[in-house]
Amino acid sequence: MKRKISLLPIVVILAVLALLNFYVFGGFVVLFPSNNFLLLFSGLVIAICISFIVALFRFGNRNQDVFFKIAVHAFVGFTVSEILFSIILLIGDMSRIALNIAGFQLTERIYGFSLVAAIAFILMILLFAYGMIRGKYRYRVIKQVLFFDDLPKAFDGFTITQISDVHSGSFDSVKGVQKGIDLINQQASDLFVFTGDLVNNKSAEIVPWIPMFSQIKAKYGQFSILGNHDYGDYVQWPNADKKHENLDDLKRHHQKIGFRLLLDEHVTIEKDGDKIILAGVENWGVGFGEKGDLNQALARTLTSDFKVLLSHDPSHFDAQVKNHPSKIHLTLSGHTHGMQFGIEAFGIKWSPVSLRYKHWAGLKEEFDRYLYVNRGFGFLGFSGRVGIWPEITVIELRKK
């Protein structure tokens, strides 16, 4: 069934882009006052926009090929670079207005701001190219040591490796993925957990990668949960039975990999006579389906039990987990990907996803309960990562 695409949003987008490009062109003219530049710049913008529109209609026909990827990624990278250019240029224009108000007569744009904006534009283009070629497989290991008063003594020093959001349907490099798998196993953690979104939409996406993910081993087992993409909610199915069959197949694939899938249930991890509870819920997220049943997952556990919860969407923590009467010591989530774009350097931590999620990556503590949000192992939509690199988390539990 062909997806209908409304022309109104396209017209609005084109109008906004026209204004954006008009402003950007005005900044570039300060540096390149030539008619040849006008023709070159205009031709490039028109080519990128037309390719993007054609790609949208091809997407409506589910024909996502090399052209689709090139067109969409060129549009995204170029537009983000133009927005950065415009922000710097706007700062320069506001400075010029302020100086004019102060009595200085500046009739033309300040050259320095246009130059800085142009450099930033080029650097952003290069960053997007790097993110698509290398950045999406630039795995980094982030280690956290967490201290608890009531951690059972035998689990002092117990380690958990977490990954999230594999999105296997997006993978395009066996070598790149194997690099991540090897890095996971190198951590030699006691426990391995996966916090949802094994596929983009369909269970078949993981099949070619099952042998690779089956390499993941941990002494106390490998456990997993479902994410919002795993249910097949974002594609059309011939009927409800086909959709249900897809989910059943995916559950079997978890088993083939060697992951024990936790569906609103818990297991007891025992070590030297002590125990901790590992619970997992089906996807529960504000705006992304509230399927999970936390109470069912914790049924027959004690308030005094030390608990680790796997819950795909971090919004679940604020909505239910942090105030739950049965204390959940640590919640492990994913889902956000850090939007695969942002900055985490020089003390700055920002991503556009922060507009949707107050806590979108890393560690958070509230009411003496921890939430850790993994930045994701794979990628979706944008076939790359810029500034927010794929993550393998290693958490060490320590007793105070």
C-alpha positions as CSV (number, residue, x, y, z in Angstrom):
1,M,0.0,0.0,0.0
2,K,1.5,3.3,-1.1
3,R,2.1,5.9,1.6
4,K,0.4,9.2,0.9
5,I,2.5,12.3,1.2
6,S,0.9,15.6,1.8
7,L,2.1,18.5,-0.4
8,L,1.5,21.2,2.3
9,P,4.4,20.2,4.6
10,I,6.7,20.1,1.5
11,V,5.6,23.6,0.5
12,V,6.2,24.9,4.0
13,I,9.6,23.2,4.2
14,L,10.6,24.7,0.8
15,A,9.5,28.2,1.9
16,V,11.6,27.9,5.1
17,L,14.5,26.6,3.1
18,A,14.2,29.4,0.6
19,L,14.5,32.0,3.4
20,L,17.4,30.0,5.0
21,N,19.3,29.8,1.8
22,F,18.7,33.5,1.0
23,Y,20.2,34.4,4.3
24,V,23.1,32.1,4.0
25,F,23.8,33.3,0.5
26,G,24.0,36.9,1.8
27,G,26.7,35.8,4.2
28,F,28.7,34.0,1.6
29,V,28.5,36.9,-0.8
30,V,30.6,38.9,1.7
31,L,33.4,36.4,1.1
32,F,32.7,35.5,-2.6
33,P,31.2,38.6,-4.4
34,S,30.9,36.8,-7.7
35,N,28.1,35.9,-10.0
36,N,29.7,32.5,-10.6
37,F,29.4,31.8,-6.9
38,L,25.7,32.7,-7.1
39,L,25.1,30.2,-9.9
40,L,27.2,27.5,-8.3
41,F,25.5,27.9,-4.8
42,S,22.0,28.1,-6.3
43,G,22.5,25.1,-8.5
44,L,23.8,23.0,-5.5
45,V,20.9,24.0,-3.3
46,I,18.3,23.3,-6.0
47,A,19.9,19.9,-6.8
48,I,19.9,18.9,-3.1
49,C,16.3,20.0,-2.6
50,I,15.0,18.2,-5.7
51,S,16.8,15.0,-4.8
52,F,15.4,15.1,-1.3
53,I,11.8,15.6,-2.6
54,V,12.2,12.7,-5.1
55,A,13.7,10.6,-2.3
56,L,10.6,11.2,-0.1
57,F,8.3,9.9,-2.9
58,R,10.5,6.9,-3.4
59,F,10.4,6.3,0.3
60,G,6.6,6.4,0.0
61,N,7.0,3.4,-2.4
62,R,9.5,1.8,0.1
63,N,12.2,2.0,-2.4
64,Q,15.1,2.9,-0.2
65,D,18.2,2.5,-2.3
66,V,21.6,4.2,-2.6
67,F,19.9,7.2,-4.2
68,F,17.6,7.6,-1.2
69,K,20.5,7.5,1.3
70,I,22.6,9.9,-0.6
71,A,19.8,12.4,-1.2
72,V,18.5,12.4,2.4
73,H,21.9,12.5,4.0
74,A,23.1,15.3,1.7
75,F,20.0,17.3,2.5
76,V,20.3,16.7,6.3
77,G,24.0,17.5,6.4
78,F,23.8,20.6,4.2
79,T,20.8,22.0,6.0
80,V,22.3,21.5,9.5
81,S,25.5,23.2,8.2
82,E,23.4,26.1,6.9
83,I,21.6,26.5,10.2
84,L,25.0,26.6,12.0
85,F,26.2,29.2,9.4
86,S,23.0,31.3,10.0
87,I,23.4,31.3,13.8
88,I,26.9,32.6,13.6
89,L,25.9,35.1,10.9
90,L,22.9,36.3,13.0
91,I,25.3,36.9,15.9
92,G,27.3,39.1,13.6
93,D,24.3,41.0,12.3
94,M,23.0,41.6,15.8
95,S,26.5,42.9,16.8
96,R,26.4,45.2,13.8
97,I,23.0,46.6,14.8
98,A,24.2,47.1,18.3
99,L,27.2,49.0,17.1
100,N,25.1,51.2,14.8
101,I,22.8,52.0,17.8
102,A,26.0,52.9,19.7
103,G,26.9,55.4,17.0
104,F,29.2,53.4,14.7
105,Q,28.2,53.6,11.1
106,L,28.5,50.0,9.8
107,T,26.5,49.5,6.5
108,E,27.9,46.2,5.6
109,R,28.2,42.8,7.3
110,I,31.3,42.2,9.4
111,Y,33.7,40.2,7.4
112,G,35.0,38.2,10.3
113,F,31.6,36.8,11.2
114,S,31.0,35.6,7.7
115,L,34.5,34.0,7.6
116,V,33.9,32.2,10.9
117,A,30.4,31.1,9.7
118,A,31.9,29.7,6.5
119,I,34.6,27.8,8.3
120,A,32.0,26.3,10.7
121,F,29.8,25.4,7.6
122,I,32.7,23.5,6.0
123,L,33.7,21.7,9.3
124,M,30.1,20.6,9.8
125,I,29.9,19.2,6.3
126,L,33.1,17.3,7.0
127,L,31.8,16.1,10.4
128,F,28.6,14.7,8.7
129,A,30.8,12.9,6.2
130,Y,32.9,11.4,8.9
131,G,29.8,10.4,10.9
132,M,28.4,8.5,7.9
133,I,31.7,6.8,7.0
134,R,33.3,6.1,10.3
135,G,31.4,7.6,13.2
136,K,28.5,5.1,13.2
137,Y,30.9,2.3,14.1
138,R,33.1,4.4,16.4
139,Y,32.2,2.4,19.5
140,R,33.3,3.7,22.9
141,V,33.2,2.0,26.2
142,I,31.8,4.1,29.1
143,K,32.4,2.8,32.6
144,Q,30.4,3.7,35.7
145,V,31.0,2.6,39.3
146,L,27.9,2.8,41.4
147,F,27.9,2.5,45.2
148,F,25.0,1.1,47.2
149,D,24.5,0.6,51.0
150,D,22.3,-2.5,50.6
151,L,24.2,-4.3,47.8
152,P,24.6,-8.0,48.8
153,K,28.2,-8.5,49.8
154,A,28.9,-11.2,47.2
155,F,28.0,-8.7,44.4
156,D,30.6,-6.1,45.4
157,G,32.5,-5.6,42.2
158,F,29.9,-7.3,40.0
159,T,30.0,-5.9,36.5
160,I,27.2,-5.5,33.9
161,T,27.8,-4.7,30.2
162,Q,24.8,-3.0,28.5
163,I,24.1,-2.2,24.9
164,S,20.8,-0.9,23.5
165,D,19.2,0.0,20.2
166,V,21.0,-2.4,17.8
167,H,18.7,-1.6,14.9
168,S,20.2,-4.4,12.8
169,G,18.2,-3.4,9.7
170,S,20.4,-0.3,9.4
171,F,23.8,-2.1,9.5
172,D,25.9,-1.9,6.4
173,S,29.3,-3.2,7.5
174,V,30.1,-6.6,8.9
175,K,33.6,-5.4,9.9
176,G,32.1,-2.5,11.8
177,V,29.6,-4.5,13.7
178,Q,32.2,-7.2,14.6
179,K,34.4,-4.5,16.0
180,G,31.6,-3.7,18.5
181,I,30.9,-7.3,19.3
182,D,34.6,-7.9,20.1
183,L,34.7,-4.8,22.3
184,I,31.7,-6.1,24.2
185,N,33.4,-9.4,24.9
186,Q,36.7,-7.7,25.8
187,Q,34.9,-6.2,28.9
188,A,34.5,-9.8,30.3
189,S,31.6,-8.6,32.5
190,D,29.7,-10.9,34.8
191,L,26.4,-10.1,33.2
192,F,25.3,-8.9,29.7
193,V,22.0,-7.0,29.1
194,F,20.4,-5.6,25.9
195,T,17.7,-3.0,26.4
196,G,15.6,-3.1,23.3
197,D,15.2,-2.3,19.6
198,L,17.0,-5.3,18.0
199,V,15.4,-4.4,14.6
200,N,14.0,-1.4,12.9
201,N,10.7,-3.0,12.1
202,K,10.9,-6.6,10.9
203,S,12.3,-9.7,12.6
204,A,14.1,-10.8,9.4
205,E,16.5,-7.9,9.8
206,I,18.4,-9.6,12.6
207,V,18.7,-12.9,10.8
208,P,22.0,-12.2,9.0
209,W,23.6,-11.0,12.2
210,I,22.5,-13.8,14.6
211,P,25.8,-15.7,14.3
212,M,27.7,-12.5,15.2
213,F,25.6,-11.5,18.2
214,S,25.6,-15.1,19.4
215,Q,29.3,-14.5,20.2
216,I,28.3,-12.4,23.2
217,K,28.8,-14.4,26.4
218,A,28.8,-13.5,30.1
219,K,29.3,-15.7,33.1
220,Y,25.9,-15.1,34.6
221,G,24.0,-14.9,31.3
222,Q,22.8,-12.7,28.6
223,F,19.4,-11.0,29.0
224,S,17.2,-8.7,26.8
225,I,14.0,-6.8,26.5
226,L,11.9,-5.4,23.7
227,G,11.9,-1.8,22.4
228,N,9.2,0.2,20.6
229,H,10.6,-0.7,17.2
230,D,10.5,-4.5,17.9
231,Y,6.7,-4.7,17.8
232,G,6.4,-3.8,14.1
233,D,4.2,-0.8,14.8
234,Y,5.8,1.5,12.2
235,V,5.1,-0.6,9.1
236,Q,1.9,-1.8,7.5
237,W,1.1,-5.5,7.7
238,P,-1.4,-7.5,5.5
239,N,-3.3,-8.4,8.7
240,A,-2.9,-8.7,12.4
241,D,-1.8,-12.3,12.3
242,K,1.3,-11.4,10.2
243,K,2.3,-8.7,12.6
244,H,1.9,-11.1,15.5
245,E,3.9,-13.7,13.6
246,N,6.7,-11.2,13.1
247,L,6.9,-10.6,16.9
248,D,6.9,-14.3,17.6
249,D,9.7,-14.7,15.1
250,L,11.7,-11.9,16.8
251,K,11.3,-13.6,20.2
252,R,12.7,-16.8,18.8
253,H,15.6,-14.9,17.3
254,H,16.5,-13.6,20.8
255,Q,16.6,-17.2,21.9
256,K,18.8,-18.2,18.9
257,I,21.3,-15.4,19.8
258,G,21.4,-16.7,23.4
259,F,19.5,-13.8,25.0
260,R,17.0,-14.6,27.7
261,L,14.1,-12.3,26.8
262,L,12.4,-10.8,29.8
263,L,8.7,-10.0,29.2
264,D,7.3,-8.4,32.3
265,E,9.2,-10.9,34.4
266,H,12.3,-11.2,36.5
267,V,15.1,-13.7,37.2
268,T,17.2,-14.2,40.3
269,I,21.0,-13.9,39.8
270,E,22.7,-15.9,42.6
271,K,26.4,-15.6,43.6
272,D,28.0,-17.2,46.7
273,G,24.8,-17.5,48.6
274,D,23.6,-13.9,47.8
275,K,21.2,-12.8,45.2
276,I,20.0,-9.8,43.1
277,I,16.8,-9.4,41.0
278,L,17.1,-8.7,37.3
279,A,13.7,-7.6,36.0
280,G,12.6,-6.7,32.5
281,V,9.5,-5.0,31.1
282,E,8.0,-4.8,27.7
283,N,8.3,-1.3,26.1
284,W,6.8,1.4,28.2
285,G,7.3,5.0,27.0
286,V,5.4,8.2,27.0
287,G,4.2,8.6,23.4
288,F,5.7,5.2,22.3
289,G,3.3,2.7,23.7
290,E,2.7,1.8,27.3
291,K,2.8,-2.0,27.0
292,G,5.0,-3.0,30.0
293,D,3.6,-4.1,33.4
294,L,6.1,-3.2,36.1
295,N,4.1,-4.7,38.9
296,Q,3.9,-8.0,37.1
297,A,7.7,-7.9,36.4
298,L,8.3,-7.5,40.2
299,A,5.6,-9.9,41.4
300,R,6.8,-12.1,44.2
301,T,9.9,-10.0,44.9
302,L,10.6,-8.4,48.2
303,T,11.0,-4.7,48.9
304,S,14.4,-5.5,50.5
305,D,15.6,-7.3,47.3
306,F,18.3,-5.5,45.4
307,K,16.8,-4.9,41.9
308,V,18.1,-4.0,38.5
309,L,15.4,-3.1,35.9
310,L,15.7,-3.3,32.1
311,S,13.2,-0.8,30.6
312,H,13.8,0.5,27.1
313,D,12.4,4.0,27.3
314,P,13.8,6.4,30.0
315,S,10.5,8.2,30.4
316,H,9.4,5.1,32.3
317,F,11.7,6.0,35.1
318,D,10.1,9.3,35.8
319,A,6.5,8.0,35.2
320,Q,6.6,4.9,37.4
321,V,10.0,3.6,38.5
322,K,11.5,6.2,40.7
323,N,8.3,6.4,42.9
324,H,7.6,2.7,42.9
325,P,7.0,1.4,46.5
326,S,9.4,-1.6,45.8
327,K,12.7,0.1,45.5
328,I,14.4,-0.4,42.2
329,H,18.1,0.4,42.7
330,L,19.2,0.7,39.1
331,T,17.3,1.1,35.8
332,L,19.0,0.6,32.5
333,S,17.4,2.2,29.4
334,G,18.2,3.3,25.8
335,H,15.8,4.5,23.1
336,T,17.0,8.1,22.6
337,H,20.2,7.3,20.6
338,G,21.3,10.8,21.7
339,M,19.6,11.6,18.4
340,Q,22.9,10.5,16.9
341,F,23.9,14.1,16.7
342,G,25.1,16.6,19.3
343,I,28.2,17.5,21.3
344,E,29.8,16.0,24.4
345,A,33.1,17.8,24.8
346,F,34.7,20.6,26.7
347,G,32.1,20.2,29.5
348,I,29.3,20.7,27.0
349,K,26.6,18.0,26.7
350,W,23.8,18.8,24.3
351,S,21.7,17.1,21.6
352,P,18.4,18.2,19.9
353,V,16.8,15.2,21.7
354,S,17.1,17.2,24.9
355,L,14.0,19.1,23.8
356,R,12.1,15.8,24.1
357,Y,13.9,14.0,27.0
358,K,15.2,15.9,30.0
359,H,17.6,13.1,30.7
360,W,18.7,11.5,27.4
361,A,22.1,10.0,28.0
362,G,24.3,8.8,30.9
363,L,23.7,8.6,34.6
364,K,20.9,10.2,36.7
365,E,20.2,9.7,40.4
366,E,16.9,10.6,42.0
367,F,15.4,9.4,45.3
368,D,18.5,7.2,45.8
369,R,17.7,5.3,42.6
370,Y,19.8,5.3,39.5
371,L,18.9,5.6,35.8
372,Y,21.4,5.0,33.1
373,V,20.6,5.8,29.5
374,N,22.7,4.1,26.9
375,R,23.4,6.1,23.7
376,G,22.7,3.1,21.5
377,F,24.8,0.5,19.6
378,G,23.3,1.1,16.2
379,F,21.7,3.8,14.2
380,L,18.3,4.6,12.6
381,G,17.2,7.1,10.0
382,F,20.4,9.0,9.7
383,S,23.0,6.5,8.7
384,G,25.7,7.9,10.8
385,R,26.6,9.6,14.1
386,V,28.0,13.0,14.8
387,G,29.3,13.8,18.2
388,I,27.1,11.2,19.9
389,W,29.1,8.0,19.3
390,P,27.7,4.4,19.7
391,E,28.1,3.1,23.2
392,I,29.0,0.0,25.2
393,T,28.3,0.6,28.9
394,V,30.0,-1.2,31.7
395,I,28.6,-0.7,35.2
396,E,30.3,-1.9,38.3
397,L,28.3,-2.4,41.4
398,R,30.1,-1.6,44.6
399,K,29.1,-1.8,48.3
400,K,29.5,1.3,50.4
